[in-house]
């Protein structure tokens, strides 16, 4: 087993990672009767794409002698109605100066690695993913 999710009332859950014991809470969003004080489940879905991309890119970068420290990604989740679902995810990468000057081949290897992460392959094809590579564009 990977984790447990416990409903604690008020449209909130506590999620616990079993191997480490780390945990976080989720809330329903305000536009769906929740408090919106924590990540919503769909926020987590969109955010997991960015974390997966950065993680696999960092693994690849390490094998190339590069450091992905301080790369940040802005995540925008776009909802659709009827049925209510995530319709799109917009990601904007912010590349620190230490990585801006890498050669084009290395840059393309890292971008390809990010674009082929497990979460990206797991998303339904109807979810439109737009990626702005920022300083690498």
C-alpha positions as CSV (number, residue, x, y, z in Angstrom):
1,X,0.0,0.0,0.0
2,X,1.2,3.5,-0.8
3,X,-1.0,5.8,1.4
4,X,-4.2,6.2,3.4
5,X,-6.8,8.9,3.0
6,X,-9.0,9.7,6.0
7,X,-12.1,12.0,5.7
8,X,-12.2,14.3,8.7
9,X,-15.4,16.2,7.9
10,X,-16.0,19.7,6.5
11,X,-15.0,18.3,3.0
12,X,-11.4,17.8,4.2
13,X,-9.1,14.8,4.1
14,X,-5.8,13.9,5.6
15,X,-3.5,11.9,3.3
16,X,-0.6,9.9,4.9
17,X,2.3,8.4,3.0
18,X,2.8,5.1,4.7
19,X,6.5,4.6,4.1
20,X,7.5,8.0,5.6
21,X,4.5,9.0,7.7
22,X,4.4,12.4,6.1
23,X,1.0,13.8,5.6
24,X,-1.0,16.7,4.1
25,X,-4.6,17.8,4.0
26,X,-7.0,18.5,1.1
27,X,-10.1,20.6,0.9
28,X,-12.9,20.9,-1.6
29,X,-12.5,24.2,-3.5
30,X,-14.7,27.1,-2.7
31,X,-16.6,26.8,-6.0
32,X,-17.5,23.3,-5.0
33,X,-18.8,23.9,-1.5
34,X,-15.5,23.7,0.3
35,X,-13.3,26.0,2.3
36,X,-10.5,26.1,-0.3
37,X,-7.9,26.4,2.5
38,X,-5.8,23.5,1.2
39,X,-5.0,21.9,-2.1
40,X,-8.0,20.3,-3.7
41,X,-7.8,16.9,-5.3
42,X,-7.8,18.4,-8.8
43,X,-5.1,20.9,-7.7
44,X,-3.0,17.9,-6.6
45,X,-3.5,16.3,-10.0
46,X,-2.3,19.4,-11.9
47,X,0.6,19.9,-9.5
48,X,1.6,16.3,-9.7
49,X,2.4,16.8,-13.4
50,X,4.8,19.6,-12.6
51,X,6.5,17.7,-9.7
52,X,6.8,14.5,-11.9
53,X,8.4,16.5,-14.8
54,X,10.9,18.3,-12.5
55,X,11.7,15.0,-10.7
56,X,12.5,13.0,-13.9
57,X,14.3,15.9,-15.4
58,X,16.4,16.2,-12.2
59,X,17.3,12.5,-12.4
60,X,18.4,12.9,-16.0
61,X,20.3,16.1,-15.2
62,X,22.2,14.4,-12.4
63,X,23.5,11.8,-14.9
64,X,24.6,14.6,-17.1
65,X,26.5,16.4,-14.3
66,X,23.9,19.2,-14.1
67,X,21.9,20.5,-11.1
68,X,18.2,21.4,-11.4
69,X,18.1,23.3,-8.1
70,X,15.9,26.4,-8.1
71,X,13.9,25.4,-11.2
72,X,10.3,26.4,-10.4
73,X,7.1,25.7,-12.2
74,X,3.9,27.8,-12.1
75,X,0.8,25.6,-12.4
76,X,-2.6,26.7,-13.7
77,X,-5.4,24.2,-13.5
78,X,-8.4,24.8,-15.9
79,X,-11.7,23.3,-15.0
80,X,-14.6,22.3,-17.3
81,X,-18.2,21.6,-16.4
82,X,-20.7,18.8,-17.3
83,X,-19.1,16.7,-16.1
84,X,-16.9,18.7,-13.8
85,X,-13.3,17.8,-14.6
86,X,-9.8,19.1,-15.2
87,X,-9.9,20.3,-18.8
88,X,-6.4,21.8,-19.0
89,X,-3.1,22.3,-17.3
90,X,-0.8,25.2,-18.1
91,X,2.8,25.0,-16.8
92,X,5.4,27.8,-16.9
93,X,8.9,26.8,-16.2
94,X,11.4,29.2,-14.7
95,X,14.9,28.2,-15.4
96,X,17.7,29.6,-13.2
97,X,20.7,31.3,-14.7
98,X,22.9,28.3,-14.1
99,X,20.9,26.2,-16.6
100,X,20.1,28.9,-19.1
101,X,23.4,28.6,-20.9
102,X,23.4,24.8,-21.6
103,X,23.8,23.6,-25.1
104,X,20.7,23.0,-27.3
105,X,21.1,19.2,-27.3
106,X,21.2,18.9,-23.5
107,X,18.2,21.3,-23.2
108,X,16.2,19.1,-25.7
109,X,17.1,16.0,-23.8
110,X,15.9,17.5,-20.5
111,X,12.7,18.8,-22.1
112,X,12.0,15.4,-23.7
113,X,12.5,13.7,-20.4
114,X,10.0,16.1,-18.7
115,X,7.5,15.7,-21.5
116,X,7.6,11.9,-21.1
117,X,7.2,11.6,-17.4
118,X,4.8,9.0,-15.9
119,X,2.1,11.5,-14.9
120,X,2.1,13.0,-18.4
121,X,1.6,9.5,-19.8
122,X,-1.2,8.8,-17.3
123,X,-3.3,11.9,-18.1
124,X,-6.4,11.5,-20.2
125,X,-5.8,12.7,-23.7
126,X,-8.8,15.2,-23.4
127,X,-6.8,17.2,-20.9
128,X,-5.0,19.9,-22.8
129,X,-1.5,20.4,-21.4
130,X,0.4,23.6,-22.4
131,X,4.0,24.0,-21.4
132,X,5.9,27.2,-21.5
133,X,9.6,26.5,-21.1
134,X,10.3,30.1,-20.1
135,X,14.0,30.9,-20.5
136,X,14.5,27.8,-22.6
137,X,11.9,28.8,-25.2
